[in-house]
Amino acid sequence: MKKTKSKNQIVQNINHLIELCGKGHQDYRLLLNGGAYSRKTIKYSPKTKKFSITNHIDESKQKLTISEIVTGKETNIGKGILLSSLIAIID
């Protein structure tokens, strides 16, 4: 059986997330303590400079600015980026 190499990417910083979203990548996993993950759909609008986030665990939706993501008051995505725990699923 031939092994295939994963194209998934660890999100390095907020600009990398914007770049990945701009390339059409919307499927993300945020690794949690204990090895579980939180599935998220993340889109970025350069026009509004806001992220649209769907949290698949409860289907909740958020529209957040870069600042809101980085400060971590509204989401744990920013902390996930700092801990190299946000992964873009690219297959």
HELIX and SHEET records of a PDB file:
HELIX    1   1 ILE A   14  GLY A   22  1                                   9    
HELIX    2   2 ASN A   33  GLY A   35  5                                   3    
HELIX    3   3 ILE A   66  THR A   71  1                                   6    
HELIX    4   4 ILE A   77  LEU A   82  1                                   6    
SHEET    1   A 6 GLN A   9  ILE A  10  0                                        
SHEET    2   A 6 LEU A  86  ALA A  88 -1                                        
SHEET    3   A 6 ASP A  27  LEU A  31 -1                                        
SHEET    4   A 6 TYR A  37  SER A  45 -1                                        
SHEET    5   A 6 LYS A  50  ASN A  55 -1                                        
SHEET    6   A 6 SER A  60  THR A  65 -1                                        
END                                                                             
